[in-house]
Amino acid sequence: MKLKFFTIVSFFALMAMTTMAQQVEFEEYDLANGLHVILHQDNTAPVVTTSVMYHVGAKNEKNKRSGFAHFFEHLLFEGTKNIGRGEWSKIVNANGGYDNASTTDDRTYYFETFPSNNVELGLWMEAERMLHPIINKIGVDTQNEVVKEEKRLHFDNQPYGHFLEQVKLKLFSKHPYQHTTIGSMADLDAATLDEFLDFNHMYYAPNNATLVVAGDIDIAKTKAMVAKYFTDIPKGKAVAYTKIEESPITQEIKSEYYDPNIQIPALVAAYRTPSMKEHDAYVLDMISTLLSDGKSSRMYKQMVDVDKKALQVGAINLSQEDYGMYIVYALPMGKVSLDDVLADMETQIKKVQTELISEKEYQKLQNKFENNFVNANSSIQGIANSLARYQMLYGNTNLINDEIKIYRSITREEIRDVAKKYLNTNQRLVLKYLPKAKEDAKK
């Protein structure tokens, strides 16, 4: 991920964020080459975000070539036919904007936020990235070193940096979700330039992308600019993707991992859950909020405040396009054993499975999700991301307005029943994440 400093744009973006989220109006259509276009007009502040989301992530990578999607997040900033190498972000900054990109297992997202008089510049740059990227040995070698440094900094040398890696590796045996998004450096080192070129031709085409222009725009003029810069980009080959089915987990999986960067162990219980498009995934969001969102949440209050058995606890619902992961973890206090904190975690889950939450807790959950909804739609940048994500990954752009209705519809009975359906001891991974002596790590 690239982080950029910005000045004047930040002022207007903050102005936009102060407005309460309301119904998000948008217009969407397809170009003949398959590019899906979404336009959102909001003239309250002179800011515009141009963004492109590609339907390619770590799950689309070939065997022994993990890390390609994340690598392209970096590589496609190298330059284009008409943008010199290393000039991309200089152009953005010089025109009062900032840019960024991110990759998940399911998609890759690029955007620029500019003062609105530069909307055409943003569109031209994203068209350049799609049509004229320069992919050569110099760029590949440069970004290879950048990605290696990122992996060292954020994973290899970071306390608990391999936490998610180990969960994914054990929860999935067939599906490419078993690999981390950043991938294997050995796989990237072994890849040829032709393989990078093939990956680009396959996935970075208009028929595998969604373009969003959001903010202070004129719809008619923006449509004309979109047509000017994107209509002539050739359609790519159809991207074929078939979900790889995993067999259900029916027996507890036990695992250990030794991390030289930690002194305090962690206990992780993880469960494979359904696609983020399923109703149950929304219910699991509520369960994680109930268990560990804030100091008044059930797990934190009991395990950290009252019993003082844990330094930190968490329940996280990681929803993805094909499958999700529900992860519950705790760092024990002092001499408290990992088995003890596991038992306490089980107690908290069992209560959700067997007892209806109180009306007070239920209303508190609803209030939190209402607040999250408002925050997500309170900035132009956030709206642009949401529009692209809902269209591409859910197939329903209007979820930007309607998703909150799903959370409102969830009942206390559903919270109990979904916990009972997915969070059982025979359906989980129990990972003991343990300190490793430095001298052992060198052997």
C-alpha positions in Angstrom: 0.0 0.0 0.0 1.2 3.5 -0.9 0.7 6.3 1.5 0.7 9.9 0.2 0.8 13.3 1.9 -1.8 15.8 0.7 -2.8 19.3 1.6 -5.7 21.2 0.0 -7.6 18.0 -0.8 -7.5 16.9 2.8 -9.3 20.1 3.9 -12.2 19.5 1.5 -12.3 15.8 2.1 -12.7 16.5 5.9 -15.5 18.9 5.1 -17.3 16.2 3.1 -16.8 13.7 6.0 -18.7 15.9 8.4 -22.0 15.5 6.5 -24.2 12.7 7.6 -24.5 9.8 5.2 -27.8 9.9 3.3 -29.2 8.0 0.4 -26.3 7.6 -2.1 -27.5 8.4 -5.6 -25.6 6.9 -8.5 -25.8 6.0 -12.2 -24.2 2.9 -13.7 -23.8 1.6 -17.2 -21.5 -0.6 -19.3 -19.2 0.4 -22.2 -19.1 -1.9 -25.2 -15.7 -3.3 -24.1 -17.3 -4.5 -20.8 -16.1 -1.8 -18.5 -18.7 -1.1 -15.8 -19.0 2.6 -14.9 -20.5 4.1 -11.8 -21.0 7.8 -11.4 -21.9 9.5 -8.1 -22.5 13.3 -8.0 -22.0 15.2 -4.8 -21.3 18.9 -5.2 -21.0 19.7 -1.5 -17.2 20.0 -1.7 -14.8 20.5 -4.7 -13.3 17.0 -4.4 -13.5 14.0 -6.8 -12.2 10.4 -6.6 -11.5 8.4 -9.7 -11.0 4.7 -9.0 -10.8 1.4 -10.7 -11.4 -2.0 -9.1 -10.2 -5.1 -10.9 -11.7 -8.4 -10.1 -8.4 -10.1 -9.4 -6.9 -11.0 -6.1 -4.7 -13.6 -4.5 -7.2 -16.3 -5.2 -6.7 -15.9 -8.9 -3.0 -16.8 -8.8 -1.6 -20.0 -10.3 0.0 -22.6 -8.1 3.6 -21.7 -7.2 3.0 -18.1 -8.3 1.5 -16.6 -5.1 1.8 -12.9 -4.6 1.1 -11.8 -8.2 -2.0 -9.7 -7.5 -0.3 -7.8 -4.6 2.8 -7.4 -6.7 0.7 -5.7 -9.5 -0.6 -3.3 -6.9 2.9 -1.9 -6.9 4.0 -2.7 -10.4 1.2 -0.7 -12.1 2.6 2.5 -10.5 5.9 2.1 -12.3 4.8 4.0 -15.4 3.0 3.8 -18.7 3.6 4.7 -22.4 2.8 8.3 -21.6 3.8 8.6 -17.9 7.5 8.3 -17.2 8.9 5.7 -14.7 8.6 7.1 -11.2 6.4 10.0 -12.4 2.9 8.7 -11.5 2.7 10.0 -7.9 4.6 13.1 -8.7 1.9 14.1 -11.2 -0.8 13.4 -8.6 0.9 15.4 -5.9 1.7 18.3 -8.3 -2.0 18.6 -9.1 -3.1 18.7 -5.4 -4.1 15.1 -5.1 -3.1 11.8 -3.5 -3.2 8.2 -4.7 -3.3 4.8 -3.1 -4.0 1.1 -3.9 -4.8 -2.0 -2.0 -5.1 -5.8 -2.7 -7.2 -8.5 -1.1 -7.7 -12.1 -1.9 -10.6 -11.1 -4.1 -9.9 -7.7 -5.8 -7.3 -5.0 -6.5 -8.2 -1.3 -6.1 -6.6 1.9 -7.4 -7.7 5.5 -6.8 -6.8 9.1 -7.0 -8.5 11.9 -5.1 -8.1 15.4 -6.7 -9.6 18.8 -6.5 -12.6 18.4 -8.8 -11.1 20.5 -11.6 -8.7 17.6 -12.2 -11.3 14.9 -12.8 -10.2 14.5 -16.4 -6.6 14.0 -15.3 -7.7 11.2 -13.0 -9.6 9.5 -15.8 -6.7 9.8 -18.2 -4.3 8.3 -15.7 -6.5 5.3 -15.0 -7.0 4.7 -18.7 -3.2 4.9 -19.1 -2.8 2.3 -16.3 -5.3 0.0 -18.0 -4.2 0.4 -21.6 -0.5 1.3 -21.6 1.3 -0.1 -18.6 5.1 -0.5 -19.0 6.0 -3.9 -17.6 9.7 -4.6 -18.0 12.6 -6.2 -16.1 13.6 -2.9 -14.5 10.1 -2.4 -13.0 9.8 -6.0 -11.9 13.2 -6.0 -10.2 12.5 -2.7 -8.5 9.1 -3.7 -7.1 10.4 -7.1 -6.2 12.7 -5.4 -3.7 9.9 -3.1 -2.5 7.6 -6.1 -1.8 10.4 -8.0 0.0 11.0 -5.1 2.3 7.2 -4.8 2.9 7.1 -8.5 3.8 10.1 -8.1 6.2 8.6 -5.0 7.8 5.0 -6.0 8.2 5.2 -9.8 8.5 8.6 -11.5 9.1 9.8 -9.0 11.7 6.5 -7.9 13.1 5.2 -9.4 16.4 2.4 -11.9 15.5 3.1 -11.1 11.8 2.4 -14.7 10.7 -0.8 -15.0 12.8 -3.2 -14.8 9.8 -0.9 -16.8 7.6 -1.0 -19.7 9.9 -4.8 -19.6 10.3 -5.3 -19.6 6.5 -2.8 -22.3 6.0 -4.8 -24.6 8.3 -8.4 -23.6 7.6 -8.0 -24.2 3.8 -6.5 -27.3 2.2 -7.6 -26.7 -1.4 -8.8 -23.2 -1.9 -6.2 -20.5 -2.7 -7.3 -18.6 0.4 -4.8 -20.8 2.1 -2.0 -18.4 0.9 -1.4 -14.9 2.2 -2.1 -12.0 -0.1 1.5 -10.9 -0.1 2.5 -14.4 -1.2 5.8 -16.1 -1.4 9.0 -14.3 -2.3 10.4 -17.5 -3.8 7.4 -17.6 -6.1 8.0 -14.0 -7.3 11.7 -14.6 -7.7 11.0 -17.7 -9.9 8.5 -15.9 -12.1 9.5 -14.8 -15.6 8.7 -11.5 -17.3 6.3 -13.3 -19.7 4.3 -14.6 -16.7 3.9 -11.1 -15.4 2.8 -9.9 -18.9 0.3 -12.8 -19.2 -1.2 -11.9 -15.8 -1.6 -8.3 -16.8 -3.3 -9.3 -20.1 -5.6 -11.7 -18.4 -6.9 -9.6 -15.5 -6.3 -5.9 -16.1 -8.8 -5.4 -18.9 -12.0 -3.3 -19.0 -14.3 -6.3 -18.9 -12.8 -7.3 -15.6 -13.0 -3.8 -14.0 -15.3 -1.3 -12.5 -14.6 2.4 -12.9 -16.1 4.8 -10.3 -16.1 8.6 -10.5 -17.5 10.2 -7.3 -17.7 13.7 -6.1 -18.1 17.2 -7.5 -18.8 16.2 -11.1 -21.1 17.0 -13.9 -22.7 13.7 -15.0 -23.0 14.6 -18.7 -19.4 15.9 -19.0 -18.0 13.0 -17.0 -19.7 10.5 -19.3 -18.1 12.2 -22.3 -14.7 12.0 -20.6 -15.2 8.4 -19.7 -16.1 7.6 -23.4 -13.1 9.6 -24.6 -10.5 7.7 -22.5 -12.0 4.2 -22.1 -14.1 3.4 -25.1 -11.3 2.4 -27.3 -9.5 0.2 -24.8 -9.8 -3.4 -26.2 -11.9 -5.9 -24.4 -9.8 -8.7 -22.8 -10.4 -12.4 -22.8 -13.3 -13.6 -20.6 -12.0 -14.3 -17.1 -13.1 -17.8 -16.0 -13.2 -18.4 -12.3 -14.7 -21.4 -10.5 -14.9 -21.5 -6.8 -12.8 -24.4 -5.3 -15.0 -26.1 -2.8 -13.6 -27.1 0.6 -14.8 -30.1 2.5 -16.5 -29.1 5.8 -14.4 -29.2 8.9 -15.8 -31.9 11.2 -13.0 -32.5 13.6 -10.9 -30.0 15.6 -7.6 -29.1 14.0 -4.7 -28.5 16.4 -1.6 -26.6 15.4 1.3 -24.7 16.9 3.5 -22.0 15.5 6.7 -20.5 17.0 7.4 -16.8 16.4 10.8 -15.3 17.4 9.3 -11.8 17.5 7.0 -12.3 20.5 7.4 -12.9 24.2 3.7 -13.4 25.1 1.9 -16.4 23.5 -1.5 -16.2 21.9 -4.4 -18.7 21.6 -6.4 -18.7 18.4 -9.7 -20.4 17.7 -10.7 -20.1 14.0 -13.7 -21.3 12.0 -14.4 -21.5 8.3 -17.6 -19.6 7.5 -19.7 -18.8 4.4 -19.3 -16.2 1.7 -19.7 -12.6 2.7 -22.7 -12.6 0.3 -24.6 -15.0 2.6 -27.0 -13.6 5.2 -25.2 -15.6 8.0 -22.0 -13.6 7.3 -23.9 -10.4 8.4 -25.0 -12.2 11.6 -21.4 -13.2 12.3 -20.4 -9.6 12.1 -22.9 -8.8 14.9 -21.6 -11.7 17.0 -18.0 -10.5 16.7 -19.1 -7.0 17.7 -21.0 -8.4 20.7 -18.0 -10.4 21.9 -15.1 -8.0 21.5 -15.9 -4.5 20.1 -14.9 -2.1 22.9 -14.3 -2.4 26.6 -17.9 -3.1 27.4 -18.0 -6.1 25.0 -18.6 -9.5 26.6 -15.1 -11.0 26.1 -13.2 -7.9 27.1 -15.3 -7.2 30.1 -15.1 -10.7 31.5 -11.7 -12.0 30.5 -9.7 -8.7 30.8 -11.5 -6.6 33.3 -13.2 -9.0 35.7 -11.2 -12.3 35.6 -7.9 -10.6 34.6 -6.9 -13.6 32.7 -6.1 -11.9 29.4 -4.2 -8.9 28.2 -6.0 -8.7 25.0 -8.9 -10.5 23.3 -10.6 -10.3 20.0 -13.3 -11.8 17.8 -13.0 -11.0 14.1 -15.3 -12.0 11.2 -13.2 -11.8 8.1 -15.7 -12.1 5.3 -14.5 -12.8 1.7 -16.1 -13.6 -1.6 -15.9 -17.4 -1.5 -15.5 -18.2 2.2 -15.0 -16.3 5.5 -12.9 -16.9 8.5 -14.2 -16.3 12.1 -11.2 -15.8 14.4 -11.3 -15.6 18.2 -8.0 -14.9 20.0 -6.6 -14.0 23.4 -3.2 -13.2 24.9 -3.0 -14.6 28.4 -2.1 -12.6 31.5 1.0 -13.7 33.4 1.0 -17.4 34.2 -2.5 -18.1 32.9 -2.3 -21.0 30.5 -3.5 -21.0 26.9 -5.9 -23.8 27.8 -7.5 -21.6 30.5 -8.1 -18.7 28.1 -9.4 -21.2 25.5 -11.9 -22.5 28.1 -13.0 -18.9 28.9 -13.4 -18.1 25.2 -15.5 -21.3 24.8 -17.7 -20.1 27.8 -18.4 -16.8 26.1 -19.3 -18.5 22.8 -21.5 -21.0 24.5 -23.5 -18.3 26.1 -24.2 -16.8 22.7 -25.2 -20.2 21.4 -27.6 -21.0 24.2 -29.0 -17.7 25.5 -30.7 -14.9 23.7 -28.8 -11.6 24.1 -30.6 -9.0 26.1 -32.7 -6.3 24.5 -30.2 -3.7 25.7 -27.3 -5.5 24.1 -29.3 -5.9 20.9 -30.1 -2.2 20.7 -26.5 -1.4 21.4 -25.5 -3.6 18.4 -28.0 -1.9 16.2 -26.7 1.5 17.2 -23.1 0.5 16.4 -24.0 -0.8 13.0 -26.0 2.4 12.2 -22.9 4.4 13.2 -20.6 2.3 11.0 -23.0 2.7 8.1 -23.0 6.5 8.5 -19.2 6.6 8.7 -18.7 4.4 5.6 -20.8 6.7 3.5 -19.5 10.0 5.0 -16.6 10.7 2.5 -16.4 10.7 -1.2 -13.4 8.4 -1.1 -15.3 5.9 1.1 -18.4 6.1 -1.2 -16.2 5.4 -4.3 -14.7 2.3 -2.7 -18.1 1.0 -1.5 -19.8 1.5 -4.9 -17.0 -0.5 -6.6 -17.0 -3.2 -4.0 -20.7 -3.8 -3.8 -21.0 -3.9 -7.6 -18.0 -6.2 -8.2 -18.1 -8.6 -5.2 -21.8 -8.7 -4.3 -23.3 -7.9 -7.7 -25.6 -5.3 -6.1 -24.4 -1.7 -6.1 -27.4 -0.5 -4.2 -26.2 -2.3 -1.1 -24.5 1.0 -0.4 -27.9 2.1 0.7 -29.6 -1.2 1.6 -27.0 -3.2 3.5 -28.0 -1.5 6.8 -31.5 -3.0 6.3 -29.9 -6.4 6.5 -28.4 -5.7 9.9 -31.6 -4.1 11.1 -33.5 -7.3 10.1 -31.2 -9.6 12.1 -33.0 -11.0 15.2 -31.7 -12.1 18.6 -32.8 -15.6 17.7 -30.6 -15.5 14.5 -27.6 -14.4 16.6 -28.0 -17.5 18.8 -28.7 -19.9 15.9 -25.9 -18.7 13.7 -23.4 -19.0 16.6 -24.7 -22.5 17.2 -24.3 -23.4 13.5 -20.7 -22.3 12.9 -18.8 -21.8 16.2 -18.5 -25.4 17.4 -15.5 -27.1 18.8 -15.5 -29.8 16.1 -15.5 -27.2 13.3 -12.5 -25.2 14.5 -8.8 -24.7 14.3 -7.0 -24.3 17.7 -3.7 -22.6 17.1 -1.2 -22.0 19.9 1.0 -19.1 18.7 4.2 -19.4 20.8 7.4 -17.5 21.4 10.5 -18.9 19.8 13.9 -18.3 21.3 16.2 -16.2 19.0 18.9 -18.8 19.1 16.4 -21.5 18.0 15.2 -19.3 15.1 18.7 -19.2 13.7 19.1 -23.0 13.5 
